[in-house]
């Protein structure tokens, strides 16, 4: 399971990268670190039960600098992680720096709902991009007002089969379509 954090700071600010890296290394054991264009990219592989939102707020108050943090979801391979890293870096350029201090895939999708690209669709849906069975299941579930029994009936599948598909979708993408806040942007993505 491969993950990464992107920590960005304003171009006009002078920041000691090693200080930021050492602050974050208290919470996460990094496999390697990359610094590019006012970005620090921290790669790691373990599951972490801390809120990066709280961590970035504390680091910002400690360093008195404006920072922005993107926390990735997990990837199965390093290659997939590295490919998606470039997609995310491109998407982050479109979001004003001061608009958010913490970003994840949900915020990126909500920010780009007006103009959804194939690249964004592939990034969010991951391996389900071309899985018509999964996408149809999600779409029918949402069009059935998130009623599992009605959606299963319309799909001609057992209710437990649909529940397993919804669980699998959440596990892979990080979006729980049972929650309206996640369901709304996903519906716009797949319709």
C-alpha positions as CSV (number, residue, x, y, z in Angstrom):
1,X,0.0,0.0,0.0
2,X,1.7,3.1,-1.2
3,X,0.8,6.7,-0.2
4,X,2.2,10.2,-0.3
5,X,1.8,13.7,1.1
6,X,2.3,16.9,-0.9
7,X,3.2,19.9,1.3
8,X,3.1,23.2,-0.7
9,X,4.1,26.6,0.4
10,X,3.8,30.0,-1.4
11,X,6.5,30.8,-3.9
12,X,7.5,34.0,-2.3
13,X,8.1,32.4,1.1
14,X,11.5,31.1,2.1
15,X,11.1,27.8,4.0
16,X,13.5,25.3,5.4
17,X,12.4,22.0,3.8
18,X,14.4,20.0,6.3
19,X,12.4,21.6,9.2
20,X,9.1,20.6,7.6
21,X,10.3,17.1,6.9
22,X,11.5,16.6,10.5
23,X,8.2,17.9,11.8
24,X,6.2,15.4,9.7
25,X,8.7,12.5,10.4
26,X,7.4,12.5,14.0
27,X,4.1,11.2,12.7
28,X,5.1,9.2,9.6
29,X,8.0,7.0,8.6
30,X,8.9,8.0,5.1
31,X,10.4,5.7,2.5
32,X,11.8,8.7,0.5
33,X,11.3,12.5,0.1
34,X,11.3,14.6,-3.1
35,X,11.4,18.4,-3.2
36,X,10.1,20.2,-6.3
37,X,8.9,23.8,-7.1
38,X,7.8,24.8,-3.6
39,X,6.5,21.4,-2.9
40,X,7.7,18.7,-0.6
41,X,6.5,15.2,-1.5
42,X,6.8,12.6,1.3
43,X,6.3,9.0,0.4
44,X,5.2,6.3,2.9
45,X,3.7,2.9,3.1
46,X,2.1,2.4,6.5
47,X,-1.5,3.1,7.7
48,X,-1.7,6.2,9.9
49,X,-4.5,6.9,12.3
50,X,-3.8,10.6,12.7
51,X,-5.6,13.6,11.2
52,X,-3.3,15.3,8.7
53,X,-5.7,18.2,8.8
54,X,-4.8,18.8,12.5
55,X,-1.1,18.2,11.8
56,X,-0.9,20.8,9.0
57,X,-2.7,23.3,11.2
58,X,-0.2,22.7,14.0
59,X,2.8,23.0,11.6
60,X,1.4,26.2,10.2
61,X,1.0,27.8,13.6
62,X,4.5,26.5,14.7
63,X,6.3,27.8,11.6
64,X,4.1,30.9,11.0
65,X,3.9,30.1,7.3
66,X,1.0,29.4,4.9
67,X,1.1,25.7,3.9
68,X,-1.2,23.4,2.0
69,X,-1.3,19.7,2.4
70,X,-2.6,17.0,0.0
71,X,-3.0,13.5,1.5
72,X,-3.3,10.7,-1.1
73,X,-5.4,7.6,-0.9
74,X,-3.5,4.3,-1.1
75,X,-2.2,2.7,-4.3
76,X,-1.5,-0.9,-5.0
77,X,1.8,-0.3,-6.8
78,X,4.6,2.3,-6.8
79,X,4.1,2.8,-10.6
80,X,0.4,3.6,-10.1
81,X,1.2,6.0,-7.2
82,X,3.9,7.8,-9.3
83,X,1.5,8.2,-12.3
84,X,-1.3,9.5,-10.1
85,X,1.2,11.9,-8.3
86,X,1.7,13.7,-11.6
87,X,-2.1,13.9,-12.2
88,X,-2.6,15.4,-8.7
89,X,0.2,17.9,-9.1
90,X,-1.5,19.1,-12.3
91,X,-4.9,19.3,-10.6
92,X,-3.5,21.2,-7.6
93,X,-2.2,24.0,-9.9
94,X,-5.8,24.8,-10.8
95,X,-6.9,25.3,-7.1
96,X,-6.0,28.6,-5.6
97,X,-3.4,28.3,-2.8
98,X,-5.4,30.2,-0.2
99,X,-8.6,28.4,-0.8
100,X,-7.7,25.3,1.2
101,X,-5.0,24.3,3.6
102,X,-5.9,20.6,3.5
103,X,-6.8,18.7,0.3
104,X,-7.7,15.1,-0.6
105,X,-9.5,13.5,-3.6
106,X,-12.9,14.5,-2.3
107,X,-12.0,18.2,-2.3
108,X,-10.3,18.0,-5.7
109,X,-13.4,16.3,-7.2
110,X,-15.8,18.9,-5.7
111,X,-13.6,21.7,-6.9
112,X,-13.6,20.3,-10.5
113,X,-17.3,19.2,-10.7
114,X,-17.9,21.9,-13.4
115,X,-15.3,20.6,-15.8
116,X,-14.7,16.9,-15.3
117,X,-11.8,15.5,-17.4
118,X,-11.0,11.9,-18.3
119,X,-7.8,12.3,-16.3
120,X,-9.8,13.3,-13.2
121,X,-12.3,10.5,-13.8
122,X,-9.5,7.9,-14.0
123,X,-7.8,9.4,-10.9
124,X,-11.0,9.2,-8.8
125,X,-12.5,5.9,-10.1
126,X,-9.1,4.1,-10.2
127,X,-9.6,0.5,-11.4
128,X,-13.4,1.0,-11.8
129,X,-13.0,3.5,-14.7
130,X,-13.9,0.8,-17.2
131,X,-15.8,-1.5,-15.0
132,X,-19.3,-1.0,-16.3
133,X,-20.9,-3.5,-13.8
134,X,-19.6,-1.4,-10.9
135,X,-20.4,1.9,-12.4
136,X,-23.9,0.8,-13.3
137,X,-24.4,-0.6,-9.8
138,X,-23.4,2.7,-8.3
139,X,-25.5,4.7,-10.7
140,X,-28.7,2.6,-10.1
141,X,-28.1,2.7,-6.4
142,X,-27.9,6.5,-6.4
143,X,-30.9,6.8,-8.8
144,X,-32.8,4.6,-6.4
145,X,-32.4,7.3,-3.7
146,X,-29.7,5.2,-2.0
147,X,-32.2,2.5,-1.3
148,X,-30.3,-0.8,-1.3
149,X,-33.3,-3.1,-1.6
150,X,-34.8,-1.1,-4.5
151,X,-31.4,-0.8,-6.3
152,X,-30.7,-4.5,-5.9
153,X,-34.2,-5.3,-7.3
154,X,-33.6,-3.0,-10.3
155,X,-30.1,-4.5,-10.9
156,X,-31.5,-8.1,-10.6
157,X,-28.8,-8.9,-8.0
158,X,-29.0,-10.0,-4.3
159,X,-29.0,-7.2,-1.8
160,X,-25.8,-8.5,-0.2
161,X,-24.1,-8.5,-3.7
162,X,-24.9,-4.8,-4.0
163,X,-23.7,-4.1,-0.5
164,X,-20.4,-5.9,-1.3
165,X,-20.0,-3.8,-4.4
166,X,-20.6,-0.6,-2.5
167,X,-18.0,-1.7,0.2
168,X,-15.5,-2.5,-2.5
169,X,-16.0,0.9,-4.2
170,X,-15.4,2.6,-0.9
171,X,-12.3,0.5,-0.2
172,X,-10.7,1.3,-3.5
173,X,-11.7,4.9,-4.1
174,X,-12.2,6.3,-0.6
175,X,-15.7,7.5,-1.5
176,X,-18.7,6.1,0.4
177,X,-21.7,6.5,-1.9
178,X,-24.0,5.8,1.1
179,X,-23.0,9.3,2.4
180,X,-24.7,12.0,0.4
181,X,-21.6,14.2,0.5
182,X,-19.6,11.5,-1.3
183,X,-22.5,10.3,-3.5
184,X,-23.3,13.7,-5.1
185,X,-19.9,14.2,-6.7
186,X,-19.6,10.6,-7.7
187,X,-22.9,10.7,-9.4
188,X,-21.8,13.7,-11.5
189,X,-18.6,11.9,-12.3
190,X,-20.3,8.7,-13.7
191,X,-23.6,10.0,-15.2
